Amino acid sequence: MDLLTQGLLGAGMAQSGAKHGEARIAAGVGFFAGLIADADILIRSENDPLLNIEFHRHFTHSLFFVPFGALIAAMLLWPFLRKRLPFVRLYLFAFLGYCLSGVLDAFTSYGTHLLWPLSDARVAFNIISVIDPVFTLILLIAVVIACKKYTVTAARAGLLLAAVYLSFGWMQLQRAENVAETLAAERGHTIERLLVKPTLANLVLWRSIYQSEGRLHVDAVRVGLFSGVRVYPGSSIELFDVSRDLRDLPVSSVLADDIERFTHFSDGLVALWNEQPGQSEVLIDVRYSNLPMTLAPLWGIEIDAAQPEQHAKYTLYRDASGETRKKFMSLLMGRDLD
């Protein structure tokens, strides 16, 4: 999730293990430790555009890295806090602050190497968006109250409420998946694979992607809190098949390796996208779009089969225009689109 939420979760976790009067210093240590896992965002290369997305939420987010990540955080803070805390207490707060960083990211749809090195699979439970203001606010209020009152009770209550909110997200996910399955059945499609994920900053509007007979079908599903459901039908696109779509590409080439890496990052939900004739084809991550019922991508890699030994170019396609924001709010509120 976003850095603020990661830090607040770390602060709350550290406060939950603090003694009377330690709530503030525990919050500071936990907040810092909660951010350390995302230091992997600094792993990048000018020569390899995919290195950054490949290693973000990688080994630093693994459950098996937690003791080492906590140790790194504690060692960085020790010169500043050695007169206020024994190292054992400092490490405990750092451990508590760090321990759920990878787990929290696994609750989103981005994907986290939670079990590395035992498994290279990207774990994604699709329960919550990478940014969710309600979840963040729950943690923020709890941490602030714990700091002001010098008590750990508020922090523990905040963690409990945050868990309840995640449980609600799981229930919303089940509702959205049921709608997607019903929609596919009505179309006469047999679902070979289904992914339903929340859209940005809410648990009401969801993006549904299912695979059927070699095509990916995308729709928006709104599951209201106190109302019924509404489907905004989208479109479909052919699932990418490198042996069919790029049959002349050398298997051992740099481009072939980049395609395999991007496909793994995208959990296999990739397709070729060429919005305007004459432009390079783009291999897109169908999981994400600016609007939940469209195919217009958030990111992708440009494919130039004529240069198989050149790295693919990673490109972002974010659209923050007023028109897109207006359409998104209409979907979120369950209104008709113009």
C-alpha positions in Angstrom: 0.0 0.0 0.0 1.0 3.6 0.1 3.9 4.6 2.4 1.8 6.5 4.9 -0.5 3.4 5.5 2.5 1.1 5.8 4.1 3.4 8.3 0.9 3.7 10.4 0.4 0.0 10.4 4.0 -0.4 11.6 3.4 2.3 14.3 0.3 0.6 15.5 1.9 -2.8 15.7 4.8 -1.5 17.6 2.5 0.3 20.0 0.6 -2.8 20.6 3.7 -4.4 22.1 4.8 -1.4 24.1 4.8 -0.9 27.9 3.1 2.0 29.7 4.8 5.2 28.6 6.5 3.7 25.5 3.7 4.4 23.1 5.3 7.4 21.4 8.8 6.0 20.9 7.3 2.7 19.8 5.2 4.5 17.2 8.3 6.3 15.8 10.3 3.1 15.6 7.4 1.1 14.2 6.6 3.8 11.6 10.2 3.8 10.4 10.4 0.0 10.3 7.1 -0.2 8.4 8.7 1.8 5.6 11.9 -0.1 5.3 10.4 -2.9 3.2 9.5 -0.4 0.4 13.2 0.6 0.1 13.2 -2.0 -2.7 11.7 0.8 -4.9 15.3 2.1 -5.2 16.4 -1.0 -7.1 16.5 0.2 -10.7 18.7 0.3 -13.7 19.0 2.7 -16.6 19.8 -0.2 -18.9 17.0 -2.5 -17.8 13.6 -0.7 -17.5 11.9 -3.8 -16.0 14.3 -4.2 -13.1 12.3 -1.8 -10.9 8.9 -3.4 -11.3 10.4 -6.9 -11.0 12.0 -6.2 -7.6 9.5 -3.9 -6.1 7.6 -5.9 -3.4 10.1 -8.7 -3.8 12.5 -10.2 -1.2 12.1 -7.3 1.2 8.4 -8.2 1.5 8.9 -11.9 2.2 7.9 -13.3 5.5 11.3 -14.9 5.8 13.0 -11.5 5.4 11.2 -10.0 8.4 13.9 -10.7 11.0 16.6 -9.2 8.8 14.5 -6.2 7.8 13.8 -5.5 11.5 17.5 -5.8 12.3 18.3 -3.3 9.5 15.7 -0.8 10.9 17.0 -1.3 14.5 20.6 -0.8 13.5 19.8 2.4 11.6 17.9 3.8 14.6 20.3 2.6 17.3 22.7 5.6 17.1 19.8 8.0 17.8 17.9 5.9 20.4 20.6 4.1 22.3 20.2 6.4 25.3 16.4 5.9 25.4 15.9 2.2 24.7 17.9 -1.0 25.2 18.6 -2.7 21.8 16.3 -5.6 22.7 13.3 -3.3 23.0 14.3 -1.3 19.9 14.5 -4.5 17.9 11.2 -5.7 19.3 9.5 -2.5 18.1 11.2 -2.7 14.8 10.2 -6.3 14.4 6.6 -5.6 15.1 6.6 -2.6 12.8 8.2 -4.5 9.9 6.4 -7.9 10.3 3.2 -7.1 8.5 4.6 -4.9 5.7 4.6 -7.7 3.1 1.3 -9.1 4.4 -0.5 -5.8 4.0 0.7 -5.5 0.4 -0.4 -9.0 -0.3 -4.0 -7.9 0.6 -3.9 -5.6 -2.5 -4.0 -6.6 -6.1 -0.4 -5.6 -7.0 1.2 -8.8 -6.0 3.9 -9.5 -3.4 6.6 -12.2 -3.1 5.4 -13.1 0.3 6.9 -16.6 0.4 10.2 -16.0 -1.4 12.6 -17.9 -1.6 10.3 -20.9 -1.2 8.0 -19.6 -4.0 8.5 -16.9 -6.7 4.7 -16.5 -7.0 3.3 -13.0 -6.5 0.6 -13.3 -3.8 -2.4 -11.0 -4.2 -5.6 -11.4 -2.2 -7.4 -8.5 -4.0 -9.2 -7.4 -0.9 -8.2 -3.7 -0.7 -6.9 -1.0 -3.0 -3.3 0.1 -2.9 -4.7 3.4 -1.5 -7.7 3.2 0.8 -8.4 6.4 2.9 -10.8 4.6 5.2 -8.3 2.0 6.2 -5.6 4.6 6.6 -7.8 6.9 8.7 -8.6 4.0 11.1 -4.9 3.4 11.7 -4.1 7.1 11.9 -6.7 7.9 14.6 -5.7 4.9 16.6 -1.9 5.7 16.6 -2.6 9.4 17.4 -4.8 8.6 20.4 -2.3 6.0 21.6 0.5 8.7 21.5 -1.6 11.3 23.2 -2.9 9.1 25.9 0.3 7.1 26.4 -1.8 3.9 26.2 -1.5 0.9 23.9 -5.3 0.1 24.1 -6.1 2.5 21.3 -3.5 1.0 19.1 -4.8 -2.5 19.7 -8.4 -1.3 19.1 -7.3 0.3 15.8 -5.6 -2.9 14.6 -8.8 -4.8 15.4 -11.0 -2.3 13.5 -8.5 -2.4 10.6 -8.9 -6.2 10.5 -12.7 -5.8 10.5 -12.4 -3.5 7.6 -10.3 -6.0 5.7 -12.9 -8.6 6.5 -15.5 -6.4 5.0 -13.4 -6.0 1.9 -13.3 -9.8 1.6 -17.1 -10.0 1.8 -17.4 -7.3 -0.9 -14.9 -9.3 -3.1 -17.1 -12.4 -2.8 -20.2 -10.4 -3.8 -18.4 -8.9 -6.8 -17.1 -12.3 -7.9 -20.6 -13.8 -7.7 -21.8 -11.0 -10.0 -19.0 -11.6 -12.5 -19.7 -15.4 -12.6 -23.4 -14.7 -13.2 -22.5 -12.2 -16.0 -20.3 -14.7 -17.7 -22.9 -17.5 -17.5 -25.5 -15.1 -19.0 -23.1 -14.5 -21.9 -22.7 -18.3 -22.4 -19.0 -18.1 -21.4 -17.1 -20.7 -19.5 -14.7 -19.0 -17.1 -11.2 -20.5 -17.3 -9.8 -17.9 -14.9 -11.4 -15.0 -12.9 -9.8 -12.0 -11.3 -11.9 -9.4 -9.4 -10.1 -6.4 -7.8 -11.1 -3.2 -6.1 -10.7 0.1 -7.9 -8.8 3.0 -6.3 -9.7 4.1 -2.8 -12.9 2.2 -2.3 -14.6 -1.2 -1.7 -17.7 -0.4 -3.8 -16.5 -0.4 -7.4 -14.6 -3.4 -8.7 -12.9 -4.4 -11.9 -13.7 -7.9 -13.2 -11.4 -9.8 -15.7 -12.2 -13.3 -16.7 -10.6 -15.5 -19.4 -12.8 -17.6 -21.7 -11.7 -19.3 -24.9 -8.5 -17.3 -25.3 -10.0 -13.9 -24.6 -10.0 -11.6 -21.6 -13.3 -10.0 -20.8 -13.3 -6.8 -18.7 -16.3 -5.3 -16.9 -17.0 -2.9 -14.0 -19.1 -4.2 -11.1 -20.5 -2.0 -8.4 -21.6 -3.6 -5.2 -23.3 -1.0 -3.1 -23.1 -1.0 0.7 -26.8 -0.7 1.2 -28.1 -1.1 -2.3 -28.0 -3.7 -5.0 -25.4 -4.4 -7.7 -24.8 -2.8 -11.0 -22.7 -4.0 -13.9 -21.1 -1.6 -16.5 -20.3 -3.9 -19.4 -16.8 -3.5 -20.9 -15.0 -5.1 -23.8 -12.7 -8.0 -24.5 -9.3 -8.6 -26.0 -7.3 -11.6 -27.1 -5.0 -13.1 -24.6 -1.3 -12.8 -25.6 0.4 -15.9 -26.9 4.0 -15.4 -27.7 4.3 -18.5 -29.9 1.4 -17.2 -32.0 1.7 -13.4 -31.8 5.6 -13.3 -32.1 6.4 -16.6 -33.7 9.6 -15.3 -35.2 11.0 -13.9 -32.0 14.2 -15.8 -30.9 13.4 -17.7 -27.7 16.8 -16.8 -26.1 16.6 -13.0 -27.0 16.6 -10.1 -24.6 13.1 -9.1 -25.7 11.7 -12.6 -25.2 13.1 -12.6 -21.6 11.5 -9.1 -21.0 8.2 -10.4 -22.2 8.4 -13.4 -19.9 9.3 -11.1 -16.9 6.5 -8.7 -17.6 4.0 -11.6 -18.1 5.0 -13.0 -14.7 4.7 -9.5 -13.1 1.2 -9.2 -14.7 0.1 -12.7 -13.5 -0.3 -13.8 -17.1 -3.1 -11.4 -17.8 -1.5 -9.7 -20.8 -2.6 -8.7 -24.3 -1.2 -6.8 -27.2 -2.6 -3.2 -27.5 -2.2 -1.0 -30.5 -4.5 2.0 -30.2 -3.3 3.9 -33.2 -2.1 2.3 -36.5 1.6 2.9 -37.2 2.6 2.9 -33.5 4.5 0.2 -31.8 2.5 -2.6 -30.3 2.3 -2.6 -26.5 2.0 -5.6 -24.2 -0.3 -4.4 -21.5 -1.2 -5.5 -18.0 -4.9 -6.1 -18.3 -5.4 -6.1 -14.6 -5.2 -2.3 -14.5 -6.9 0.5 -16.4 -7.9 4.1 -15.8 -11.5 3.1 -15.8 -12.6 -0.4 -14.6 -14.6 -1.4 -17.7 -12.1 -0.3 -20.3 -8.9 -1.8 -21.8 -6.9 1.4 -21.9 -3.8 0.4 -19.9 -2.1 2.0 -16.9 1.2 0.5 -18.1 2.8 -1.8 -20.6 6.0 -2.6 -22.5 6.6 -1.5 -26.1 7.3 -4.5 -28.4 9.8 -4.0 -31.2 10.3 -7.5 -32.7 12.8 -6.0 -35.2 15.2 -5.4 -32.4 15.1 -8.6 -30.3 18.3 -7.9 -28.4 17.1 -4.5 -27.1 15.2 -4.2 -23.8 11.5 -3.5 -24.1 10.5 0.1 -23.1 8.3 0.3 -20.0 5.7 3.0 -20.4 3.0 4.5 -18.1 -0.4 5.6 -19.6 -2.1 7.1 -16.5 -4.9 9.4 -17.4 -5.8 12.0 -14.7 -8.0 14.1 -17.0 -11.2 15.7 -15.7 -13.3 13.6 -18.0 -11.8 10.4 -16.7 -12.3 11.5 -13.1 -15.9 12.4 -13.9 -16.6 9.0 -15.4 -15.0 7.2 -12.5 -17.2 9.2 -10.0 -20.3 8.3 -12.0 -19.4 4.6 -11.8 -18.6 4.9 -8.1 -22.0 6.5 -7.4 -23.9 4.1 -9.6 -25.0 6.7 -12.1 -25.5 6.3 -15.8 -22.6 7.3 -18.0 -23.1 10.1 -20.5 
